[in-house]
Amino acid sequence: MSIYKIEANIRPDKAVAVREALHAVDVTMVTVIECRGSGRVPIPGHSFRAGSHNDGLVHRLRLDIIVSEPFLEKTVEAIRTAACTGEVGDGKIFIIPVQEVVRIRNNDRGVPALQ
């Protein structure tokens, strides 16, 4: 059975909705990484007391999720549906084949290492 890594870049304000959608499809193991990035659309500057600042980067969350093939499509659809606002900047989902998974504790490999 194939194993996949899903990397999803989402808006921070969609994190709770995405987490709930993932739990609804029995996906509970998620790594969340705070990150910043840029896309095709320019980001407006930020104003503060000393002036303004525009580094061209926007705050996002990256979700790293490892799933077996039966969970792949329902995981992608749960993220896509929960993270969508219909506006530019909703994010991206990347699907990457995983060659092997090893559980450190007992050396389980493949799908058993995910359970």
C-alpha positions in Angstrom: 0.0 0.0 0.0 1.3 3.5 -0.9 2.1 6.2 1.6 1.9 9.9 1.0 3.0 13.2 2.6 0.5 16.0 2.3 1.9 19.5 2.8 -0.7 22.1 3.0 -0.1 25.9 3.3 -3.2 27.5 4.8 -4.4 30.8 6.3 -3.8 30.8 10.1 -7.5 31.7 10.7 -8.5 28.5 9.0 -6.5 26.2 11.4 -9.4 25.2 13.7 -11.8 24.5 10.8 -9.1 22.4 9.0 -8.3 20.5 12.2 -12.0 19.7 12.8 -12.4 18.6 9.2 -9.4 16.3 9.5 -10.7 14.8 12.7 -14.0 14.2 10.9 -12.2 11.9 8.4 -10.2 10.2 11.1 -6.9 12.0 10.4 -5.4 13.0 13.8 -1.6 13.1 13.3 -0.7 16.5 12.0 2.5 18.6 12.3 1.9 22.3 12.2 4.7 24.7 11.3 4.4 28.5 11.4 5.9 30.0 8.2 5.9 33.0 6.0 5.9 33.2 2.3 4.9 35.0 -0.9 2.8 34.2 -3.9 2.0 36.0 -7.1 -0.1 38.8 -5.5 1.9 41.6 -3.8 1.3 41.9 0.0 0.3 45.2 1.4 2.7 46.9 3.9 2.2 46.9 7.7 1.9 50.2 9.6 3.2 50.7 13.0 4.2 53.7 15.2 7.7 54.2 13.8 6.6 53.9 10.1 5.6 51.2 7.8 7.2 47.9 6.8 6.7 45.5 3.9 8.9 42.5 3.6 6.6 41.0 1.0 5.8 37.9 3.1 2.5 36.7 4.6 2.0 34.6 7.7 0.8 31.0 6.9 0.6 27.6 8.6 2.1 24.5 6.9 0.5 21.3 7.8 2.5 18.1 7.3 0.4 14.9 7.3 1.4 11.4 6.4 -1.4 9.1 5.2 -1.9 5.7 3.6 -3.6 5.6 0.2 -7.1 5.0 1.4 -6.9 8.3 3.4 -5.3 10.4 0.7 -8.3 11.9 -1.2 -10.5 12.4 1.8 -7.7 14.2 3.6 -7.0 16.5 0.6 -10.7 17.2 0.2 -11.2 17.9 4.0 -8.3 20.4 3.9 -9.4 22.0 0.6 -13.0 22.4 1.8 -12.2 23.7 5.3 -9.4 26.1 4.1 -11.2 27.7 1.2 -12.5 31.3 1.3 -12.6 31.7 -2.4 -10.1 34.5 -2.3 -6.5 34.8 -3.5 -4.1 33.4 -0.9 -6.1 30.5 0.3 -3.0 28.3 0.0 -1.8 25.2 -1.7 -1.8 21.4 -1.1 1.2 19.3 -2.2 1.0 15.5 -2.4 4.4 13.7 -2.2 5.0 10.0 -2.4 6.8 8.6 0.7 9.3 5.8 0.1 9.3 4.5 3.7 8.1 5.2 7.2 9.9 3.9 10.3 8.6 4.2 13.8 11.6 4.9 16.0 10.3 3.2 19.1 9.9 -0.4 17.7 11.1 -0.2 14.1 7.7 -0.8 12.6 7.8 0.0 8.9 5.3 1.1 6.3 1.6 1.5 7.1 1.9 -0.2 10.6 4.3 2.7 11.5 1.4 5.1 10.9 -1.0 3.5 13.3 
